[in-house]
Amino acid sequence: MDIYRERFEGCFRDHYAQVLAFAIRRVSGREAAEDVAAEVFAVAWRRRDCMPEEALPWLYAIAGNVVANQWRASSRRRDLDVRLAHEAGAAGPGADPVDVVDRRDAFSVAFSRLDDSEREVLRLVAWDGLTTRDAAAVFGCSSGAFRVRLHRARRKLAKQLEAAGHIQGEGREAAANPVEEIS
């Protein structure tokens, strides 16, 4: 029997409303605040053996970290959206929506044709914003080996886009290296 379960359940009953209120004051929308509260108690459940007697400040600290992590993730997504829109030429007000959707669909198809490992290499650098050193640690390889994987994945993506008629010549070279290498 889990000796910490009863303590956790009491903590949840006593402090859920306070954690939810804490989250409501820090994120926009009740649904987002409920997600924060759920994540806080998921972390508390996993660490229930470390729960202090005065649990509320501990829960608030966890909630602050959850909110900060969500903010960073949404910030990275916004930055990625802006960069992708800029790279696709969709940032201008005169961009034809049909062309934008066509480019996005072509990218999705080309990206789906890469193998899982190639997609993950590109995601880690372009979407998650990791440096090549940090991404190499995720893959469990050296930075040099990761840079080779990244180069190959970019080249294969560029070939897929070229085959679909969406890039050619100089554009292919740019597509093969869409993200600056950071060590």
Secondary structure as the mmCIF struct_conf table of DSSP 4:
data_model
#
loop_
_struct_conf.conf_type_id
_struct_conf.id
_struct_conf.beg_label_comp_id
_struct_conf.beg_label_asym_id
_struct_conf.beg_label_seq_id
_struct_conf.end_label_comp_id
_struct_conf.end_label_asym_id
_struct_conf.end_label_seq_id
TURN_TY1_P TURN_TY1_P1 ILE A 3 TYR A 4
HELX_RH_AL_P HELX_RH_AL_P1 ARG A 5 ILE A 24
TURN_TY1_P TURN_TY1_P2 ARG A 25 ARG A 26
BEND BEND1 VAL A 27 GLY A 29
HELX_RH_AL_P HELX_RH_AL_P2 ARG A 30 ARG A 46
TURN_TY1_P TURN_TY1_P3 ARG A 47 ARG A 47
HELX_RH_3T_P HELX_RH_3T_P1 ARG A 48 CYS A 50
BEND BEND2 GLU A 53 GLU A 54
HELX_RH_AL_P HELX_RH_AL_P3 ALA A 55 GLU A 87
TURN_TY1_P TURN_TY1_P4 ALA A 88 ALA A 91
BEND BEND3 GLY A 92 GLY A 92
TURN_TY1_P TURN_TY1_P5 PRO A 93 GLY A 94
HELX_RH_AL_P HELX_RH_AL_P4 PRO A 97 SER A 112
TURN_TY1_P TURN_TY1_P6 ARG A 113 ARG A 113
BEND BEND4 LEU A 114 LEU A 114
HELX_RH_AL_P HELX_RH_AL_P5 ASP A 116 LEU A 122
HELX_RH_PI_P HELX_RH_PI_P1 ARG A 123 TRP A 127
BEND BEND5 ASP A 128 ASP A 128
HELX_RH_AL_P HELX_RH_AL_P6 THR A 132 PHE A 139
TURN_TY1_P TURN_TY1_P7 GLY A 140 GLY A 140
BEND BEND6 CYS A 141 CYS A 141
HELX_RH_AL_P HELX_RH_AL_P7 SER A 143 ALA A 163
TURN_TY1_P TURN_TY1_P8 ALA A 164 GLY A 165
BEND BEND7 HIS A 166 HIS A 166
TURN_TY1_P TURN_TY1_P9 GLY A 169 GLY A 169
HELX_RH_AL_P HELX_RH_AL_P8 GLU A 170 ALA A 176
BEND BEND8 ASN A 177 ASN A 177
BEND BEND9 VAL A 179 VAL A 179
#
